[in-house]
Amino acid sequence: ASQLLDKSCTARGLEFVSLASIFPDEFESLDELPADVCEKGGWLNGMIPEARCFRLRVRPESAAENFVIADLICGVGPGYPSSSCSVLVHVEPVLGLSEFLTQKLTSELKELAARFREEEREMMFDLFHHTQDFLREHNVDPKKSFYDQMMEQERLRKVEESQQEEVAVQVSQHEEHQRRKENKLMIQNLAKEEQKRRKQILKRSKEGHVKPRDVWGSDSDISSAEDDDAMHAGDDEDGKPPSPYKLPLPSMPAFLADANFDHRSPSTASSEAA
């Protein structure tokens, strides 16, 4: 495995060593590539100098029996994984993979490699996993009828949709929980601020800095504020914020509550008296 490493232990050398260690029977390092493979893979002028290449046999390995097998052939030029690096991707069918599916898989891998190259990301393991997922999706017994294959594909599609819906529900529930939590916290903070404000006003009124009637309108509201402090004292000790719905409402000023007070304007009252 040490022979696969670049002299500078670059990213591509480390990926080659990792692949060879994980898949010792499936991985093969290649010194040269046939001209047709280079052309199909994107290297129109043949093998690139200082390029590193490998062949990796990929199986679905998701069922008791594999009905499709393919060889993933990749070539990596110097400078990998920079955007200027040239990458070759080619697929050779080994078992059960039609020409149409082979071309489809190759096209998907090339698009994936191009995107990763623009992002300057290492990609060998991603290309392998994409190939294996593709083979798993098409790992169908050729003895089955076309109808059976369609039903199997439909089953896999429904399973995938069900998984996506489950994830969407979980995300929605999490967002709803966060929203309720934020609303509850906001209400608690508002209640604390209101209680703090009332305590400060009551304290200043007792010190003579503020007239109680200028704040609440009557002495009864001051007593209500004092009762409110007493009612919420236990809540403060337990660490629970007071409920905003328990805050006392201002009562009617005393002079309006007086039954003998004449609410009519002076002019109206004098005219009626006359």
N, C-alpha and C positions, 0 to 999 in steps of 0.2 A: 504494500500500500504506500510505503514511503516513496517509491519510484514515481507515483502519480503526482506528487507535490511539485509545484513550480519551484524554481530556485529561490524565489522571494516569498514563498508560502502565501501567494495571493489568494483572493477569494475563490477563484475558479479551482485552484489546486485543492483547497480545503473541501470544496463541494465534491470534487471527484473522489477524494479519499473517503468522505462520509458515505457517498453512494456505494463505493466499493466495499466498505465495511458492513453496511446494512444489507446489501444484496450481493454477497460474494459469488453466488452461482448465476446471477442474472446480469451482472455488470461486466462489461468488456471494454477496455481502453483501446482506441483505434489510432494508429499512427497515420493512416491514409484512408481516404474515402474515394469510392468509385466516382467517375466523372458524372454519371447520371444522377447519383445521390447528391453531389454538390450542386448540380443544376436544379434539381427539384427542390432542394433545401434552401436555395437562394444564393448560393455561391456560384455565379455564372462563369467565373474565370477559374474555377477549380479550387483546389485546396489553398487556404490562406496561410502565408508563412507564420510560423510560431503558433498556429492554432492547436487547440486541444479538442479531441473528439472522443465520444464513447457511444456504445450501444447498450441499451438496457431493455431486457425482456419484461414486459408488463402483463400481468394477469389480473382479472377482476378480483379473485380471492374473496368473494362475498357469498359464494354458494358452495355446495358440496362438489360441484363439477363446473369447470370452466369451458364454455363453448366458444369463447373468443380470446385470442392472444395476439399481441402485437409487439414489435420491436420499436422502441423510441431511440432515434439516432439524433444526437445533438453535437454541434461543433461550436466552439467558442474562440473568438479571436483575442489577441492581446488587449489589455486594458479593461477587461470585464470586471465589474458590471457597468462601466461608464456608458453614456449614451452613444459614444462614437464606436463602441465595440460591435463587431459583426457577429451575429448569432445564426447558426444553421439549425433548422428543425425539419425532421423527416420521419415519416411513419411507414413501416413495412408490415403488412399483415402476415401473421403466422398461422392463425387458425380462425375460421368462421367470420372474418371481417370482410365485408363486401368492398368493392372498389369505391362505391358511393360513400360508405361510412368511413373508409380510409381517407378519402379526399376531404370529407367534412371534418374529421378529427385533425388532420394536418392543417387545415385552414384555421380552425379554432386555436391551435397551438401557436401558429405564426402570429395571430392577432394578440394573443396573450404575451408572447415574447416581445413583440414590438412595444406594447404598453409598459412592460417591466423595464425594457431598455431605456425608454424615455424617462422613467422614474429612477433609473440607475439602481435597480434592485436585483439581488441575486434571484435566479429563477429556476434552477435545475429541479429542485424538489417540487416547485409549483407545477412545472410541466409534467413531471411524473404523476402527481396526484390528479391532475386534470385528465391525463390519459387513463389512469385507473378508474376514475369516476365514469368516464365515457364508456369504457368497456363493461363496467358493472351495469350501466343503463341498457346496454345492448347484449347482455349475456343471456341469450334466449336459445333454448333447445331447437335446433333446426328441424327436428322431427315434428315439432308442434305446427299446427295449421296457422295460416295467416291470421285467422280469427283469434286463435289463442294468443298469438303475439300481440295483437291489438289490445286484447283484454289485459294482458300483463302490463303493457305500456300505460293503459288507462288506470290500472291499479297503482302503479308507481306515481302517476301524476296526481292522483287523489291523495296519496300519502304525503307527497310534497306540499300540496295545497293545505292539507290539514295541519302540517307542521308550521307553515307560514301563518295560518290563522291563529294557532295557539300562541305563537310568538307575538302577534299583533295584540291579542287579548291581554297577555301579560304586560306588554308595554303600556296599553291603555289603563289597566288597573294600577300600575305603578304611578302613572301621571296623575290619575284621580286621587290616589292616596297622598301624593305630594301636594296637590292643590288644596285638599282638605286640611292637611297639616299646616300649610302656610296661612290659610284663612283663620284657623283656630289660633295660631300664634299671633296674628295681627289683632284679633279681638282681645286676646289676653293682654297684649301690650297697650291697647287703647284703654282697657279697663284700669290697668295699673296707672297709666298717665292721668286718667280722670281722678282716681282716688288720691294720687299724689297732689294734684292741683287743689283738690278740695281741702286736704290737710294743710297745705301751705296757706290758703286763704283763711281757714279757720284760725290758724296760729297767728297770722298777722292781725286778724280782727280782735283776737284776745289781747294782743299787745297794743292795740289802739291805732295801728297804722291804716287799717281799712275799716270803714263802718259796715257792720253786718248787713244793714238794710240796703247799702249800695251794691252789695254782692248778690244776696239771695232775695231781698225784698221784704223779709219779715224775720222776726226772731224764731218763728216756728221752723224755718228752713235751717237755721243754725243748729237747733236741737236735732233736726233730722240728720244733718251732717254728722253730729256727734254720735247719734244712734247708729248711723251707717258705719262710722269708724269702729264702734264696738262690735257691730255685727260681723265685720270683716277682719277683726283682730285675730280670730281663730284661723281664718284662712291664711293670713300671713305666716302664722306659726307652722301651719302644715305645708307651706310652700305652694298653696293653690291660689291662683289669681281670683279676684272677686268677679262675680257675674255682672256684665254690663247692664242686665235687665233689673238688677236690684238697686240701682242708683236712684235716690229720691228725686222726685220732680219738684220744682219750685211751687210753693203754695201762693194763694192769692194774697196780695198786700193787705195789711190789717185795715186800712182806711176804706178799701173796697168791700171788705167783708162786713163792715159795720152796717147793721140793718137800718140805722137812723141817718145814714149818709145819703144826701140828695145827689143823685147821679145826673140831674138835669143841669143844663148850662144856666148861668145866672140870669140871662135875659129871659129865657123860657120860664124860669121859676118866678120872676117878678111879674111877668105878664099874667100868668095863671093866678098869682096871688091877687092881682088887681081885679 
